Amino acid sequence: MRTLKRITLTSIAVLAGIGLVMAAKDPEVIPNVTGKWAGTWGLIDPETGEKAEKRAQLTLECEVVRDENGAWRATFEGECGRPYKYTIEMEGRQAGDAVLFKGTTDLGEEDGGVYDWIGRATGEQFIGFYTNPKYVGLFNMTRKE
């Protein structure tokens, strides 16, 4: 009986040690989403989900950074149809091989007020949606050259 306990405890210790070594050799892959992104944004029709054709797609740029604590932050600048730029910050968290972003920003009464933003970035594409009581839209960006 003591031999069986000793074999069982030794086996558990060996398996735990192997698991720790394997975890150290195979760390979770961190998505490469930092850097500069560029693309477009525009309104969509909430009833059909299609892009609203009455407004042109406008330019949007973004920079994604990762801080010393491992958190991602995306900062956006874009045109809104007149000589005005806005900045939107979204915080991100890793989900598999992507980073999911979210944020809330007040663009001022003239531009619709408070918006909620969500997005998903992979190594190649950063897409997302925004909404407020009056508008729904999307953005689509790729890495900036």
N, C-alpha and C positions, 0 to 999 in steps of 0.2 A: 504494500500500500504506500509506504514512504517513497519507494522508487517511482511509482506512478505519479505521486504529487511532485516529486523532484523533476521528472521528465516534463510534466505539464507546465510547471513554473518556468523551467528552462526554455521550453518551446515558446511560451508567451513572451519571455524576455527577448529571445532571438527574433521573433516576428515583429515585436515593437521596435527593436533596433533596426531591422531591415526597413520597416516603414519610415522611420526617421531619416535614414540614409537616402531612401528613394525620394522623399519629400524635399530634401536638401538639394538633390541632383536635378529635380524636375520642378522648378518653381513655376507658379502660375504665369502664363504669358500675359504681359501687360500690353493692351492695345496701343498702337502708335497713332494717336490722334492729335498730338501737340503740333503746333505750327500754324501756318496761315492758310485760310480757306477763302474761296470766292464763288459766287453764284448769283442766284436771283431769289426774289421773294414776290409774292402776289396774293391777291384775294382768291378764295374759292367760294363757290355757291354752296351753302350748308345743306341745301335740300338735295342736290345732285352729287356733290363732291367734286364737281368739275371746276377748272379754273375759270374765274370770271373774266370774260373777254373784254369787257368795257374798260379795264385798267391794264396797262402794260405791266409786264414783269420788270421789276426794278432791281438795281444792283445791290448786293450785300457782300460784305467782307467780314471775316471773323478771325480772331487769333485765339487758339487754345493753349493754355499753359497748365503745368502741373506743379503745385507748390511743394515745399519741403515736407509737408504732412501727407503727401500722396493724393491730395484732392485736385480735381480738374476744375478749371474756370474758363468759360468761353465768353469773350467780349466781342460784340457785334457793332458794326457801323454800317449804315445804309442810307440810301436816298429815299425820300418819301414824296417825290414829285415836285419839289421846290427846293430852293437853296437852303437846305437844313439837313443836318446829320444828327443821328441819335446813337446812343450807346446802350446796349443791353447786356447784362451779365447773367450767366446761367451757371449753376453749380452742377458738376457731373459725378457719377459713380459708375464703377465698372460692373458690367453684366456680361459675363462670358468674354467674347472677343470684341465687344463694343463698349462705348461709354454712353450712358443715358444722362441727358441734361434736363434741367428744369429751372424755371425762374419766373419772377413776376416783376414787371416794370411799368412805371407810370410815364407815358410819353407826353403827357400834358393834354389838356382839354381839346385843343385844336386838332390833335392827332388821335383822338379816340379814348384818351384816359389810360386806365390800367389794363394791361394785357398779361395773360399767362402764356408761357412758352414751354414747349417740350421738344426734345430732339434726341437723335441717335447718331453717333459718329463711329465709323469704322476706320480702317486705314485708308480707305479710298473715297468715302462719301459721308457727308454730314447732312441729314435731312431732318425736318421738323415741322411743327405746327404751332400756330399762335391763335388765341381767341380772346375776345372780350364781349361785353353785352351786345355790340353792334356788328363786329367783324370776325371772320374766320379766314385764316390764310395758311400758306405753307412756304417753306424755304427749302432750297436744294443747292448744295455747294459741293465742290470738289477741291482738291488741294491746289493752292495757288502756286504757279510756277515761279 
